[in-house]
Amino acid sequence: MIELFSQFSIWTWVSCLAIAFGAGVIKGMVGFAMPMILVSGVGSVLGPELALAGLILPTLVTNGLQALQQGPSAALTSVRRFRIFLSVGLVMLLASSQLVTLLPERWFLVGIGAPIVLFAVVQLLGWQPRLSAGHRGTEIGIGAFAGFIGGMSGVWGPPTVAYLTALGTEKSEQMRVQGVIYGLGAVALTAAHIVSGLFNSVTFWISVALLPPALLGMALGSKLRGRIDQAGFRRATLAVLLIAGLNLLRRAVMG
């Protein structure tokens, strides 16, 4: 563990903690994007595999808190409502996580980044496509897609948020549903990367180090969210989605 931390300068670790704090602020405001920010930000200084291992505990804890903000019964209601999405996504996440060291990540980043950018742009321009709840084919397809890319890259938020936004989900419910979906996904991701060996007795401490600033940032972001109405929340969500999609395309092109 000491050898790993000594490989990087103190300013590298300060940068990582600042990135975790910023990721927590965005997470508190719109309910997602923490894995994306940590993978892209921390990955740029520590490398993608250490970043993926580092995001595990912050993602697990913050999503647990987000899912339970309105109590266990509300969280269970969300689980029942999105049980198909969760089940399909879980299977695909567990399967794809074992491919993380075998397949080029950029193939999948283009596939998710391009439609996310298109979705966010057209909605910000005023077109608001709507999906009806209970459309099983769409739920299965998006759940499979989100789970597959999540296992590969640790980022499953954008397709999930695009789906919830298209359903017209109310702000507080969307935050809770995201917490439930991402929380269960984070549990699966943790288990999967214990099996893959990526999350081990050494990388565990990187994840521990990133957890406090992520929690502090989330607390600040939650206070800021309380000052935003439903329309403002939707615009903020779409703006973060657009940035997320563009970042995924950047990672696909530049590596």
C-alpha positions in Angstrom: 0.0 0.0 0.0 2.8 2.5 1.0 4.6 1.7 -2.2 1.6 2.5 -4.3 0.9 5.8 -2.6 4.6 6.8 -2.9 4.5 6.3 -6.6 2.7 9.6 -7.0 3.4 13.1 -5.7 1.4 14.8 -2.9 -0.1 17.2 -5.5 -1.3 14.2 -7.5 -3.2 13.0 -4.5 -4.5 16.5 -3.7 -5.8 16.6 -7.3 -7.6 13.3 -6.8 -9.2 14.5 -3.6 -10.4 17.7 -5.3 -11.8 15.7 -8.2 -13.7 13.5 -5.7 -15.1 16.6 -4.0 -16.3 18.0 -7.3 -17.8 14.7 -8.3 -19.7 14.7 -5.0 -21.1 18.2 -5.6 -22.4 17.1 -9.1 -23.8 13.9 -7.6 -25.6 15.8 -4.9 -27.1 18.2 -7.4 -28.4 15.9 -10.2 -27.9 12.4 -8.7 -25.4 10.9 -11.1 -22.1 11.4 -13.0 -19.8 10.6 -10.0 -18.2 7.5 -11.8 -17.8 9.5 -15.0 -16.0 12.3 -13.3 -13.8 10.0 -11.2 -12.9 7.8 -14.1 -12.0 10.7 -16.4 -10.5 12.9 -13.7 -8.7 10.5 -11.5 -7.9 8.3 -14.5 -6.0 11.2 -16.1 -3.5 11.3 -13.2 -3.5 7.7 -11.7 -4.5 5.7 -14.8 -7.9 4.1 -15.7 -7.6 0.9 -13.7 -6.7 2.6 -10.4 -9.5 5.2 -11.1 -12.0 2.4 -11.6 -10.9 0.7 -8.4 -11.0 4.1 -6.6 -14.5 5.0 -7.5 -16.0 1.8 -6.0 -16.4 2.9 -2.3 -17.5 6.5 -3.0 -20.0 5.2 -5.5 -21.3 2.5 -3.2 -21.7 4.8 -0.1 -23.1 7.9 -1.9 -25.7 5.8 -3.8 -26.7 4.1 -0.6 -27.3 7.4 1.1 -29.2 8.7 -2.0 -31.4 5.7 -2.2 -32.4 5.8 1.4 -33.0 9.6 1.7 -36.8 9.0 1.8 -36.7 5.8 3.8 -36.3 2.1 3.1 -40.0 1.6 2.0 -39.7 4.3 -0.7 -36.5 2.6 -1.9 -38.2 -0.8 -2.1 -41.0 0.7 -4.1 -38.5 1.9 -6.6 -36.9 -1.5 -6.7 -40.2 -3.1 -7.5 -41.1 -0.5 -10.2 -37.7 -0.9 -12.0 -37.1 -4.6 -11.2 -36.7 -5.6 -14.9 -34.3 -2.8 -15.6 -32.3 -3.7 -12.5 -32.3 -7.5 -13.2 -31.2 -7.2 -16.8 -28.6 -4.5 -16.0 -27.1 -6.6 -13.1 -26.6 -9.6 -15.4 -25.0 -7.6 -18.1 -22.8 -5.7 -15.6 -21.5 -8.9 -14.1 -20.8 -10.4 -17.5 -19.0 -7.4 -19.0 -16.9 -6.6 -15.9 -14.9 -9.7 -16.7 -14.0 -8.3 -20.1 -12.6 -5.1 -18.8 -9.0 -6.2 -19.4 -9.7 -7.9 -22.7 -11.7 -5.6 -25.0 -11.0 -2.0 -26.2 -13.1 0.3 -24.1 -13.4 2.9 -26.9 -15.7 0.7 -28.9 -18.3 0.9 -26.2 -17.7 4.6 -25.3 -18.6 5.7 -28.8 -21.7 3.6 -28.8 -23.0 5.2 -25.6 -21.6 8.7 -26.0 -23.1 9.5 -29.4 -26.7 8.8 -28.6 -26.4 10.5 -25.2 -25.1 13.7 -26.8 -27.9 13.6 -29.4 -30.6 13.0 -26.7 -29.3 15.9 -24.5 -29.0 18.3 -27.4 -32.5 17.8 -28.9 -34.1 18.0 -25.4 -32.2 21.2 -24.6 -33.4 22.6 -27.9 -37.0 22.0 -26.9 -37.9 18.5 -28.2 -39.1 16.3 -25.4 -39.5 12.7 -26.4 -41.6 10.7 -23.9 -41.6 7.0 -23.1 -44.6 5.3 -21.4 -43.8 3.5 -18.1 -44.1 -0.3 -18.4 -42.7 -0.6 -22.0 -40.8 -3.8 -21.4 -38.8 -4.0 -24.6 -37.3 -0.5 -24.0 -36.7 -1.2 -20.3 -34.9 -4.4 -21.1 -32.8 -2.9 -23.9 -31.7 0.2 -22.0 -31.0 -1.9 -18.8 -28.8 -4.3 -20.8 -27.0 -1.4 -22.4 -26.4 0.4 -19.2 -25.3 -2.7 -17.4 -22.9 -3.7 -20.2 -21.1 -0.4 -20.4 -21.1 -0.1 -16.6 -19.2 -3.3 -16.2 -16.7 -2.2 -18.8 -16.1 1.4 -17.7 -17.7 1.9 -14.3 -20.1 4.5 -16.0 -23.7 3.5 -16.2 -25.4 6.7 -15.4 -26.0 8.5 -18.8 -28.3 5.8 -20.3 -30.1 5.4 -17.1 -30.7 9.2 -16.7 -31.7 9.5 -20.3 -34.3 6.8 -19.7 -35.7 8.3 -16.5 -35.8 11.8 -18.1 -37.7 10.4 -21.1 -40.2 8.9 -18.6 -40.7 12.4 -17.2 -39.7 11.2 -13.7 -40.3 13.8 -10.9 -37.2 15.3 -9.3 -37.3 13.7 -5.9 -38.3 10.3 -7.3 -35.6 10.5 -10.0 -33.0 11.1 -7.3 -34.3 8.1 -5.3 -34.5 5.8 -8.3 -31.1 6.7 -9.4 -29.7 6.0 -5.9 -31.4 2.6 -5.9 -30.3 1.7 -9.5 -26.7 2.9 -9.1 -26.5 1.6 -5.5 -27.4 -2.0 -6.5 -25.1 -1.6 -9.6 -22.3 -0.4 -7.3 -22.7 -3.5 -5.1 -22.5 -5.7 -8.2 -19.5 -3.8 -9.5 -17.7 -4.2 -6.2 -18.3 -7.9 -6.2 -17.4 -8.2 -9.9 -14.1 -6.4 -9.4 -13.2 -8.4 -6.3 -13.5 -11.4 -8.5 -11.6 -9.7 -11.4 -8.8 -8.7 -9.0 -9.0 -5.0 -9.7 -10.4 -4.2 -6.3 -7.9 -5.7 -3.9 -6.1 -5.0 -0.6 -4.0 -2.3 -2.2 -6.5 -0.4 -4.4 -9.0 -0.5 -1.5 -7.1 2.3 0.2 -7.3 4.5 -2.8 -11.1 4.1 -2.7 -11.1 4.8 1.1 -9.1 8.0 0.5 -11.6 9.3 -2.1 -14.6 8.7 0.1 -14.6 11.6 2.6 -14.2 14.4 -0.1 -16.9 12.7 -2.1 -19.3 12.7 0.8 -18.6 16.4 1.7 -19.2 17.4 -2.0 -22.4 15.4 -2.1 -23.7 17.2 1.1 -23.0 20.6 -0.6 -24.6 19.5 -3.9 -27.7 18.4 -2.0 -28.2 21.8 -0.5 -27.8 23.4 -3.9 -30.4 21.0 -5.4 -32.9 22.2 -2.9 -32.9 25.6 -4.5 -33.7 24.3 -8.0 -37.2 23.8 -9.3 -38.3 20.9 -11.5 -37.6 22.7 -14.7 -34.2 23.8 -13.5 -33.4 20.3 -12.3 -34.3 18.9 -15.8 -32.1 21.5 -17.5 -29.2 20.8 -15.1 -29.6 17.1 -15.6 -29.5 17.5 -19.4 -26.5 19.8 -19.3 -24.6 17.2 -17.2 -25.7 14.5 -19.6 -24.4 16.5 -22.5 -21.0 17.0 -20.8 -21.0 13.3 -19.9 -21.6 12.2 -23.5 -19.0 14.6 -24.9 -16.5 13.3 -22.3 -17.2 9.7 -23.3 -16.6 10.6 -27.0 -13.4 12.4 -26.0 -12.2 9.3 -24.1 -13.0 7.1 -27.1 -11.0 9.3 -29.5 -8.1 10.3 -27.2 -8.0 7.3 -24.9 
